[in-house]
Amino acid sequence: MKNNRSKLERKLDEVNHTMELIRTIVPVIILVVQLIILTKI
């Protein structure tokens, strides 16, 4: 059981890092898109 738990924890860790990266990148992309839209108006 302990072995399964550590596998699960490792999987969650990987997903957590990915989600953190997405949370960092998405707002920057949104900001850039908003700036492009504003310059076109």
CYANA upper distance limits for C-alpha pairs under 8 A (distance plus 0.5 A):
  1 MET  CA      5 ARG  CA      6.80
  2 LYS  CA      6 SER  CA      6.91
  3 ASN  CA      7 LYS  CA      6.89
  4 ASN  CA      8 LEU  CA      6.71
  5 ARG  CA      9 GLU  CA      6.57
  6 SER  CA     10 ARG  CA      6.57
  7 LYS  CA     11 LYS  CA      6.75
  8 LEU  CA     12 LEU  CA      6.64
  9 GLU  CA     13 ASP  CA      6.54
 10 ARG  CA     14 GLU  CA      6.83
 11 LYS  CA     15 VAL  CA      6.83
 12 LEU  CA     16 ASN  CA      6.40
 13 ASP  CA     17 HIS  CA      6.80
 14 GLU  CA     18 THR  CA      6.90
 15 VAL  CA     19 MET  CA      6.62
 16 ASN  CA     20 GLU  CA      6.59
 17 HIS  CA     21 LEU  CA      6.73
 18 THR  CA     22 ILE  CA      6.77
 19 MET  CA     23 ARG  CA      6.59
 20 GLU  CA     24 THR  CA      6.78
 21 LEU  CA     25 ILE  CA      6.69
 22 ILE  CA     26 VAL  CA      6.36
 23 ARG  CA     27 PRO  CA      7.57
 24 THR  CA     28 VAL  CA      7.69
 25 ILE  CA     29 ILE  CA      6.86
 26 VAL  CA     30 ILE  CA      6.68
 27 PRO  CA     31 LEU  CA      6.61
 28 VAL  CA     32 VAL  CA      6.80
 29 ILE  CA     33 VAL  CA      6.71
 30 ILE  CA     34 GLN  CA      6.62
 31 LEU  CA     35 LEU  CA      6.73
 32 VAL  CA     36 ILE  CA      6.77
 33 VAL  CA     37 ILE  CA      6.69
 34 GLN  CA     38 LEU  CA      6.56
 35 LEU  CA     39 THR  CA      6.69
 36 ILE  CA     40 LYS  CA      6.88
 37 ILE  CA     41 ILE  CA      7.00
